[in-house]
């Protein structure tokens, strides 16, 4: 192959493309030396100019991406610092106000686990749409409780307002305060809705054909749609140091299915239910971020423009692929343990998997 045969345009900067271009440039410089005809020298001089221009363009793109990354970090850092200075009560109200600013519909309905003592589950319910079409200013949370001593069941419905207030009395035998309830409901919203997640228009691991295989895990049973969602699974991936942001499909059924978690070198898809597996999708090139961004609180790590760029560049090739198609495209699958597994052991095993370097083989190959 002659030096001028590689006339592919620069489609985007990565360390690999820059190193390849640099090697080609050095090879052309070497070729120019020695006994050459005028035609050969002219061809090599043209190739050298093209290679130099390609290097300059890649160098410029690298600096532009670095500037974009620093800009994202500066803005996110300012917001995070301002938020950290608020009293905790004001932080809780601010987090709820953010959710309401995007609409109650952004907070998924469903049944969720709870960390409050005695609470079996928390059920999020949206209000009935008003005839005027105005956006709802509250949503309800139905709390199911079992007394640890008497084993007596009870329940209470609370209303969460757009001003960050939680309305409704705490039953006398429930062993937590209104402040603790408010903290838990804010964490619930942050775990399953939250500013950490953005909505996409693409399906995330839609149903597909597995041939004779009908279950992902031997011995697992069909999971009813109404099963309680284990928030710990979502929280685990969201709180990983390298997690930039999360994304979901735009319908409530997809929200309670697989969620996406964006990392610099991979995308992780997980559904927090028994019988589902974790899918790890490798990226062709690492997504550039300022390392300091990874130390910010999860919802502040990446701004809207950076999230959109990531989804366009890295999620789009996988969007809409079924589980089988994703595996054929280079994804790896990790089966969830069942609920009998000690939770911290599951986290340890998953953390080891996250620390493993993965190799990109190319979507569709």
Secondary structure as GFF3:
##gff-version 3
##sequence-region A 1 365
A	DSSP	three_ten_helix	3	5	.	.	.	ID=ss1
A	DSSP	alpha_helix	15	32	.	.	.	ID=ss2
A	DSSP	alpha_helix	38	84	.	.	.	ID=ss3
A	DSSP	alpha_helix	88	101	.	.	.	ID=ss4
A	DSSP	three_ten_helix	104	106	.	.	.	ID=ss5
A	DSSP	beta_strand	110	112	.	.	.	ID=ss6
A	DSSP	beta_strand	119	126	.	.	.	ID=ss7
A	DSSP	beta_strand	138	146	.	.	.	ID=ss8
A	DSSP	beta_strand	153	161	.	.	.	ID=ss9
A	DSSP	beta_strand	166	167	.	.	.	ID=ss10
A	DSSP	alpha_helix	178	192	.	.	.	ID=ss11
A	DSSP	beta_strand	197	199	.	.	.	ID=ss12
A	DSSP	alpha_helix	231	238	.	.	.	ID=ss13
A	DSSP	beta_strand	245	248	.	.	.	ID=ss14
A	DSSP	alpha_helix	252	255	.	.	.	ID=ss15
A	DSSP	beta_strand	259	262	.	.	.	ID=ss16
A	DSSP	beta_strand	266	270	.	.	.	ID=ss17
A	DSSP	beta_strand	277	282	.	.	.	ID=ss18
A	DSSP	three_ten_helix	291	295	.	.	.	ID=ss19
A	DSSP	three_ten_helix	298	300	.	.	.	ID=ss20
A	DSSP	alpha_helix	304	310	.	.	.	ID=ss21
A	DSSP	pi_helix	311	315	.	.	.	ID=ss22
A	DSSP	alpha_helix	323	328	.	.	.	ID=ss23
A	DSSP	beta_strand	332	335	.	.	.	ID=ss24
A	DSSP	alpha_helix	343	355	.	.	.	ID=ss25
###
